């Protein structure tokens, strides 16, 4: 085989593999979700903090539902005297769907995992835009002053024909790691600054 043809074929194959790998990537959207210092009733939490809450959305291009926005807020219910996480997500169904599970993974101010909140809906969603909302009790209550970041993604979808789309947890894990929610000072950086 001619060396130039071999090089050209190799370049085409490597390019195709790179494009395939890129297509398998998750779409990551990061946005502010309000201030870390907030007031519930007469109580001010994290007063004096300049930190901003962050909402992260992970969309898999192969999923029949895409998340357009997601937000987690904190509130207090006077009726049952509980602090609550309140989640609101705007989604777009690309196909008719009969059920879905959307998950919010919460992280504290140090980037450590706090808890997972699952929004499990069994209802018909026609193609188009919809809103999902949910409420979850904050437990333990001490977590209310720690919550800084949320990562939202679709876990599972049941389509109208009974088939299911299931998230690729390997891709989700890789994307979560790349967010660097927990940033550590490297040993060599710590020694250099001393």
C-alpha positions in Angstrom: 0.0 0.0 0.0 1.2 3.5 -0.9 2.5 5.3 2.2 0.5 8.5 1.5 -2.7 6.5 1.1 -2.0 4.7 4.4 -1.4 8.0 6.2 -4.6 9.5 4.7 -6.7 6.4 5.9 -5.1 6.6 9.3 -6.0 10.3 9.6 -9.6 9.6 8.6 -9.9 6.7 11.1 -8.4 8.8 13.9 -10.7 11.7 13.1 -13.8 9.4 13.0 -12.8 8.0 16.4 -12.4 11.5 17.8 -15.8 12.6 16.5 -17.4 9.5 17.9 -15.8 10.1 21.3 -17.0 13.8 21.2 -20.5 12.7 20.3 -20.5 10.5 23.4 -19.7 13.4 25.7 -22.3 15.0 27.9 -23.3 18.6 27.4 -22.4 20.4 30.6 -24.2 23.7 31.5 -23.1 25.7 34.6 -25.0 28.7 36.0 -25.5 30.6 39.2 -28.3 29.5 41.4 -28.4 32.4 43.9 -26.3 33.5 46.8 -24.9 31.2 49.5 -26.0 33.7 52.2 -29.8 33.6 52.5 -32.6 34.3 54.9 -35.4 31.9 55.9 -37.9 33.7 58.1 -35.8 35.7 60.6 -32.8 33.4 60.4 -29.8 34.5 58.1 -27.5 31.6 57.1 -24.0 32.0 55.9 -24.1 35.8 56.5 -21.0 37.5 55.1 -20.3 34.8 52.5 -19.5 35.9 48.9 -20.1 32.4 47.6 -22.7 31.8 44.9 -24.7 28.6 44.6 -24.1 26.7 41.4 -26.6 24.7 39.3 -25.0 22.2 36.8 -27.0 20.4 34.2 -25.6 17.2 32.4 -27.5 16.5 29.2 -26.8 13.3 27.2 -27.4 14.1 23.5 -28.8 10.5 23.1 -31.5 11.1 25.8 -35.1 11.7 24.5 -35.4 14.4 27.2 -33.2 17.4 27.5 -33.0 19.6 30.6 -33.2 23.3 29.7 -32.8 24.6 33.3 -32.7 23.3 36.9 -32.7 25.1 40.2 -32.7 23.9 43.9 -33.8 26.4 46.5 -34.3 26.1 50.3 -37.4 27.0 52.2 -39.2 26.5 55.5 -42.6 24.9 55.9 -44.5 26.4 58.8 -47.2 23.6 58.6 -44.9 20.7 59.5 -41.9 22.8 60.7 -39.4 21.3 58.3 -36.8 22.8 56.1 -37.3 21.8 52.4 -35.3 21.5 49.2 -37.5 22.7 46.4 -36.5 21.7 42.9 -37.7 23.1 39.6 -36.6 21.9 36.2 -37.6 22.9 32.7 -37.4 19.9 30.3 -37.9 19.3 26.6 -39.3 16.0 25.5 -38.1 15.1 22.0 -40.5 12.1 21.9 -43.7 11.0 23.7 -42.7 9.7 27.1 -44.6 7.8 29.8 -42.3 8.0 32.8 -38.9 9.5 33.7 -36.5 9.9 36.6 -34.6 13.1 37.0 -31.9 13.3 39.7 -30.4 16.2 41.6 -27.0 15.4 43.3 -26.2 17.9 46.0 -22.7 18.9 47.1 -21.6 21.0 50.1 -19.3 24.0 50.3 -16.2 21.8 50.1 -17.5 19.8 47.0 -18.3 16.8 49.1 -21.5 14.8 48.3 -24.5 15.7 50.6 -27.4 13.7 49.1 -29.3 12.7 46.0 -32.8 13.9 45.3 -34.9 11.9 42.8 -37.8 13.4 40.9 -39.6 10.2 39.7 -42.6 11.0 37.4 -45.0 8.5 35.9 -47.2 10.5 33.6 -47.5 11.1 29.9 -45.3 13.8 28.5 -46.0 14.8 24.8 -43.1 16.1 22.7 -42.4 19.6 23.8 -41.6 21.7 26.9 -42.7 20.8 30.5 -41.9 21.7 34.0 -41.0 19.3 36.8 -41.0 20.3 40.4 -40.4 18.5 43.7 -39.9 19.0 47.4 -37.7 17.0 49.8 -37.2 17.4 53.5 -33.7 18.6 54.5 -32.3 15.9 56.8 -30.2 16.4 58.8 -31.2 20.0 59.3 -27.5 21.0 59.7 -27.1 20.4 55.9 -29.2 23.5 55.1 -26.2 25.8 55.7 -23.8 23.6 53.8 -25.5 23.1 50.4 -23.7 24.9 47.6 -23.9 23.0 44.3 -26.4 20.8 42.5 -25.9 18.6 39.5 -29.0 17.6 37.6 -29.4 14.8 35.0 -31.9 12.3 33.5 -31.5 8.8 34.9 -34.1 6.8 33.0 -36.9 7.4 30.5 -39.8 5.1 29.4 -40.9 5.8 25.9 -44.4 5.4 24.5 -43.5 2.1 22.8 -42.3 0.6 26.2 -38.6 0.9 25.4 -36.3 2.6 27.9 -33.4 5.0 27.7 -31.0 4.5 30.6 -28.2 6.9 31.6 -24.6 5.8 31.0 -23.2 6.1 34.5 -19.6 5.8 33.3 -20.1 9.0 31.3 -21.9 10.6 34.2 -19.0 9.7 36.5 -16.4 11.1 34.1 -18.4 14.4 33.7 -18.9 14.7 37.5 -15.1 14.3 38.0 -14.4 16.9 35.4 -16.5 19.5 37.3 -13.8 19.7 40.0 -16.4 20.6 42.7 -13.8 19.6 45.3 -10.5 21.4 44.5 -7.5 20.3 46.5 -4.2 22.1 46.8 -1.5 19.9 45.3 1.3 18.9 47.6 3.9 20.6 45.4 1.9 23.8 45.3 1.6 23.8 49.1 5.4 23.3 49.5 6.2 26.0 47.0 4.1 28.7 48.7 5.7 28.0 52.2 
